[in-house]
Amino acid sequence: MPAVAAAAPAPDTHAAAAQTHDQATPGVRAAADGKLVGYFAEWDVYQRDYHVKNIDTSGSADQLTHVNYAFGNVQGGKCTVGDSFADYEKTYTADQSVDGQADTWDQPLRGNFNQLQKLKEKHPGLKVLWSFGGWTWSGGFAEAAKNPAAFAESCHSLLEDERWAGLFDGIDIDWEYPNACGLSCDESGREAFTEVTKALRAEFGGDKLVTAAITADASDGGKLEAADYAGAAQYVDWYLPMTYDYFGAWDAQGPTAPHSPLTAYDGIPKEGFDTSATVAKLTSLGVPAEKLLLGLGFYGRGWDGVTQDEPGGTATGPAPGTYEQGIEDYKVLKERCPATGTVAGTAYAHCGNQWWSYDTPETIGGKSDWAAQQGLGGSFVWELSGDTADGELIKSVR
């Protein structure tokens, strides 16, 4: 797997992992304004064996309004290709292809980009954005921020490359984190994020989408205060606050806590680390609620060496995972460690010595209702490969 696929050992990052409720209260669900964005990770085509075709066969494409393709890289102050093989070189056989047609040796475009073109042809209302950065590749934004106009021009040129011209309906920026620390620390200054989004809007104009995945850290003095997210909001179509990975086994001894709590609860390890606090902070800063999407994780985070059923127990380290310790797809966890309780609007499971937290169709339905009540612009998911083959989770969002 590419190095970019490594999950972040820190809160509120885009992790590289991963009875439906959609019949209930349909009026409330519809009021959530319909945006449903699903991240598709380029590395899914390797070990995970999840391809663009699966977005269609799972029923996800029928639910989604937008697909965010993750990730492009940021190098030398410019947008660059992340993985050329996965993006536009990999040859697809007929049975792997969205439309059942095999790639030929001489066709100008193959890989995920060609398959995404086919997906859009089959689902004409679906839009695709190219997402840049992520946990592994955000270090390049510091250089980009020195000349935002040149950065924006490079991104526009890459998205409109003649080989895949017309595929992308916009750009998504996943900068972890402006004027704060992620895998590396950024010292671009409080206004850098605003200047970058302003330049992107100027370059892409009004007919292309400009969106941004942002921190969900609403603690006092936390990452949401490090950049002017309110000032930048005028330049983006919407924000995707990463309201997951609040807690995890990077705190190896615990306390166990749900990684994506909707609300605070008695004993929560850190104030400001829950979805409602994130949304409240952003709206209090002046970001319109309709420009915020609810973030949903299609995976769980877990600990080993846990004896206590409820949250707040001690642990000896991260629970084993298929691709990385401490993280596992929902489709695996629902069978291996079924939910045994709920806390703060999300589910948890204690099985043997392991303790996991993850969302289920029921908790996603509840979160969707909450998002509608808050007037949010919709929801987004990280990321599509964690769902079941028949799209159990995605179908519970809408």
C-alpha positions in Angstrom: 0.0 0.0 0.0 1.2 3.5 -0.7 2.6 5.4 2.3 -0.3 7.8 2.1 -2.6 5.0 3.3 -1.2 5.1 6.8 -3.7 6.2 9.3 -2.9 9.2 11.6 -1.7 8.6 15.1 -3.5 11.7 16.2 -7.1 13.0 16.7 -9.4 14.3 13.9 -7.5 13.1 10.9 -8.7 11.4 7.7 -7.9 7.9 8.7 -6.9 5.5 6.0 -9.2 2.7 6.9 -12.3 2.7 6.9 -32.8 -2.8 10.0 -31.5 0.3 7.8 -32.7 3.6 9.2 -33.6 5.4 5.9 -37.3 4.4 6.2 -37.6 6.3 9.5 -38.7 9.9 9.6 -38.2 10.5 5.9 -39.3 14.1 6.1 -36.5 14.9 8.5 -33.9 13.0 6.4 -34.9 15.0 3.2 -34.5 18.2 5.1 -30.8 17.6 5.4 -30.5 19.1 1.9 -29.3 16.1 0.1 -25.5 16.5 -0.1 -23.8 13.2 0.5 -20.1 13.1 -0.2 -18.2 9.9 -0.2 -14.4 9.7 -0.1 -12.8 7.1 -2.4 -9.2 6.5 -1.6 -6.8 5.7 -4.5 -5.0 3.0 -2.4 -8.3 1.0 -2.1 -7.5 -0.7 -5.4 -4.6 -2.6 -3.8 -4.9 -4.7 -0.7 -8.6 -3.7 -0.1 -9.6 -4.8 -3.6 -12.2 -2.0 -3.7 -12.7 -0.3 -7.0 -14.9 2.4 -8.6 -17.2 -0.4 -9.8 -18.0 -1.2 -6.1 -19.3 2.3 -5.6 -21.9 1.3 -8.2 -22.6 -2.4 -7.2 -23.0 -1.5 -3.5 -25.7 1.0 -4.3 -23.6 3.8 -3.0 -23.6 5.7 -6.3 -27.4 5.9 -6.1 -27.1 7.6 -2.7 -24.1 9.9 -3.2 -24.2 13.4 -4.7 -20.4 13.7 -4.8 -17.3 11.5 -4.8 -14.1 13.0 -3.4 -11.1 11.2 -4.9 -8.3 11.0 -2.4 -5.5 12.1 -2.6 -3.5 14.2 -4.9 -0.2 15.4 -3.6 1.1 18.9 -2.9 4.8 19.3 -3.9 6.9 22.4 -4.7 3.9 24.7 -4.1 1.8 22.9 -6.7 -0.9 20.2 -7.0 0.6 17.0 -8.3 -0.6 13.5 -9.1 -0.6 11.2 -6.1 -0.4 7.7 -7.6 -0.2 7.6 -11.3 -0.7 3.9 -11.6 -4.0 3.9 -9.6 -5.1 7.2 -11.0 -4.8 6.6 -14.8 -2.5 3.7 -15.7 -4.0 0.5 -14.1 -5.7 -1.7 -16.7 -9.2 -2.9 -15.9 -10.7 -6.2 -17.1 -14.3 -6.4 -18.2 -15.5 -7.9 -14.9 -13.7 -5.1 -12.9 -15.1 -2.3 -15.0 -18.1 -0.1 -14.2 -19.7 -0.8 -17.7 -18.4 -4.3 -18.2 -16.0 -3.2 -21.0 -12.3 -4.1 -20.7 -9.6 -1.5 -21.1 -7.6 -1.8 -24.3 -3.8 -1.4 -24.6 -4.0 1.8 -26.7 -6.7 3.8 -25.0 -5.5 7.2 -23.8 -6.9 6.9 -20.2 -7.2 3.9 -17.9 -7.2 3.5 -14.1 -9.6 5.1 -11.6 -10.0 8.2 -13.6 -11.4 6.3 -16.6 -13.7 4.2 -14.3 -14.9 7.4 -12.6 -15.8 8.8 -16.0 -17.8 5.6 -16.6 -19.5 6.0 -13.2 -20.5 9.5 -14.1 -22.0 8.4 -17.4 -24.0 5.8 -15.6 -25.1 8.3 -12.8 -25.3 11.6 -14.6 -26.1 13.6 -11.5 -23.0 12.5 -9.7 -20.1 15.0 -9.3 -16.4 14.1 -8.7 -13.9 16.3 -6.9 -10.1 15.7 -6.6 -9.0 16.0 -3.0 -5.4 17.1 -2.2 -3.3 16.6 0.9 -4.5 14.3 3.6 -2.5 13.3 6.7 0.6 12.2 4.8 0.7 14.9 2.1 -0.2 18.1 3.9 3.4 19.2 4.4 3.4 20.7 1.0 0.7 23.3 1.8 3.3 25.5 3.6 5.1 26.0 0.3 1.8 26.5 -1.6 0.7 29.2 0.9 3.7 31.3 -0.1 2.2 31.8 -3.5 -1.5 30.9 -3.4 -2.2 32.2 -7.0 0.5 29.9 -8.5 -0.7 27.0 -6.4 -4.3 27.5 -7.5 -3.2 27.8 -11.2 -1.3 24.5 -10.9 -4.3 22.8 -9.4 -6.7 24.1 -12.1 -4.2 23.0 -14.8 -4.0 19.5 -13.3 -7.7 19.0 -13.0 -8.2 20.2 -16.6 -5.4 18.0 -18.0 -6.5 17.0 -21.5 -6.3 13.3 -20.6 -9.2 13.6 -18.2 -10.7 16.9 -19.0 -14.3 17.1 -17.8 -13.9 14.5 -15.1 -13.6 16.7 -12.1 -16.3 19.1 -11.0 -14.1 20.8 -8.5 -11.3 20.5 -5.9 -11.2 19.5 -2.2 -8.4 20.7 0.0 -7.5 18.5 3.0 -4.8 20.5 4.8 -3.9 18.9 8.1 -3.5 21.5 9.6 -3.2 25.2 8.7 -1.0 27.0 11.2 -1.0 23.9 13.5 0.5 20.5 13.7 -0.4 17.3 12.0 2.2 14.8 10.7 4.4 17.9 10.5 3.9 21.4 12.0 2.8 24.3 9.8 3.7 27.9 10.6 2.1 29.6 7.6 0.1 32.0 9.8 -3.5 32.5 10.7 -4.5 34.0 7.3 -2.7 31.4 5.0 -5.7 29.1 4.7 -8.0 32.0 3.8 -5.5 33.2 1.1 -5.3 29.7 -0.4 -9.0 29.3 -0.6 -9.5 32.8 -2.0 -6.9 32.0 -4.7 -8.6 28.7 -5.5 -12.0 30.4 -5.8 -10.6 33.1 -8.1 -8.9 30.5 -10.3 -11.8 28.0 -10.5 -14.6 30.6 -10.7 -18.2 30.0 -9.9 -18.8 27.0 -12.0 -16.5 24.6 -10.2 -16.7 23.5 -6.6 -14.1 24.4 -4.0 -14.4 22.5 -0.7 -12.2 21.8 2.3 -11.9 19.1 4.9 -11.0 20.7 8.2 -10.1 20.0 11.8 -12.8 19.1 14.3 -10.8 20.2 17.3 -13.1 22.5 19.2 -11.1 22.6 22.4 -10.1 25.9 24.0 -7.0 27.1 22.1 -7.4 24.1 19.7 -6.8 23.8 16.0 -10.1 25.5 15.0 -8.7 28.7 16.5 -5.4 28.4 14.6 -6.7 29.6 11.2 -9.5 31.9 10.1 -12.1 29.3 9.1 -14.9 31.9 9.2 -13.0 34.3 6.9 -12.3 31.5 4.4 -15.9 30.2 4.4 -16.9 32.8 1.8 -14.6 31.1 -0.7 -15.7 27.5 -0.2 -18.9 25.7 -1.2 -18.8 23.7 2.0 -16.5 22.5 4.8 -16.1 18.8 5.8 -15.2 18.9 9.5 -13.5 15.6 10.3 -15.8 14.7 13.2 -14.2 11.3 13.9 -10.8 10.2 15.3 -11.4 12.3 18.4 -10.1 9.4 20.4 -8.1 6.3 19.6 -5.4 3.8 20.6 -2.6 6.3 20.1 -3.5 6.7 23.8 -2.4 3.1 24.2 -3.5 2.7 27.9 -6.9 4.4 27.3 -9.2 5.5 28.6 -11.4 3.8 26.0 -13.7 6.3 24.3 -15.8 6.5 21.1 -13.8 7.9 18.3 -16.8 9.8 16.8 -19.1 11.0 19.7 -22.1 13.1 18.6 -22.2 14.8 21.9 -20.2 15.1 25.1 -20.9 12.6 27.9 -20.0 12.0 31.5 -16.3 11.0 31.5 -15.4 12.1 28.0 -11.6 12.4 28.0 -11.4 15.9 26.5 -13.8 18.8 26.2 -14.5 20.1 22.7 -13.8 16.6 21.2 -17.3 15.8 20.0 -19.4 16.6 16.9 -21.9 18.9 18.5 -19.0 21.0 20.0 -17.3 21.2 16.6 -20.5 22.4 14.9 -21.3 24.8 17.7 -17.8 26.3 17.6 -17.8 26.8 13.8 -21.2 28.4 13.7 -20.3 30.6 16.7 -17.2 31.8 14.7 -19.5 32.8 11.9 -19.5 29.8 9.5 -23.0 29.2 8.2 -24.5 25.9 9.3 -25.5 25.1 5.7 -21.8 25.2 4.7 -21.0 22.4 7.2 -21.3 18.7 6.4 -21.6 16.0 9.1 -18.6 13.7 9.1 -19.2 9.9 9.4 -16.5 7.2 9.7 -17.1 3.9 8.1 -14.6 2.2 10.4 -13.9 1.7 14.1 -11.1 2.4 16.5 -10.2 -0.1 19.2 -8.1 -1.1 22.2 -6.8 -4.4 23.5 -6.5 -5.6 27.1 -9.8 -4.1 28.1 -12.0 -5.6 30.8 -14.6 -2.9 31.2 -17.8 -2.9 29.0 -18.5 0.8 29.2 -16.3 3.6 27.9 -13.5 4.8 30.2 -11.7 1.5 30.7 -8.0 1.0 30.8 -6.2 -0.8 28.0 -2.8 -2.4 27.2 -2.5 -1.1 23.6 -4.3 -1.0 20.2 -6.5 -3.8 19.1 -5.3 -5.8 16.0 -6.6 -4.6 12.7 -6.4 -5.9 9.1 -4.1 -3.2 7.8 -3.0 -1.3 10.9 -3.4 -1.7 14.6 -6.2 0.1 16.3 -8.4 0.5 13.3 -10.8 -1.7 11.4 -13.5 -1.5 8.7 -17.2 -1.5 9.8 -17.9 -4.5 7.5 -15.4 -6.5 9.5 -16.3 -5.3 13.0 -20.1 -5.9 12.6 -19.3 -9.6 12.3 -16.2 -9.9 14.5 -17.2 -7.6 17.4 -20.9 -6.7 17.2 -22.0 -3.6 19.1 -22.9 -4.1 22.8 -23.9 -0.6 23.7 -24.2 3.1 22.7 -22.8 6.3 24.1 -23.1 9.8 22.9 -25.0 8.9 19.8 -22.5 6.2 18.6 -22.0 2.5 19.2 -19.3 0.6 21.1 -18.5 -3.1 21.4 -16.7 -5.2 24.0 -15.7 -8.6 22.8 -13.1 -10.7 24.7 -10.3 -8.3 25.7 -11.1 -5.8 22.8 -13.1 -2.6 22.9 -14.2 -0.9 19.7 -16.3 2.1 18.8 -18.0 2.6 15.4 -21.1 3.8 13.8 -24.0 1.4 12.8 -27.0 2.0 10.6 -28.9 3.0 13.7 -26.4 5.5 15.0 -25.9 7.0 11.5 -29.6 7.4 11.2 -29.7 9.3 14.5 -26.7 11.4 13.5 -28.5 12.2 10.2 -31.6 13.4 12.1 -29.4 15.6 14.3 -27.7 17.1 11.2 -31.0 17.9 9.7 -32.2 19.6 12.9 -29.0 21.7 13.0 -29.6 22.8 9.4 -26.3 21.3 8.2 -25.7 21.1 4.4 -25.6 17.3 4.4 -23.1 14.6 5.3 -19.8 13.0 4.1 -18.2 9.7 4.8 -14.6 8.5 5.2 -14.4 6.3 3.4 -16.5 4.1 1.1 -14.5 0.9 1.2 -15.3 0.3 4.9 -19.0 -0.3 4.1 -20.6 -3.7 3.4 -20.9 -5.0 -0.1 -24.5 -3.9 -0.3 -23.9 -0.4 1.2 -25.5 -0.9 4.6 -24.1 2.3 6.1 -24.4 4.6 3.1 -28.1 3.7 2.7 -28.7 4.6 6.4 -27.5 8.2 5.8 -30.3 9.2 3.4 
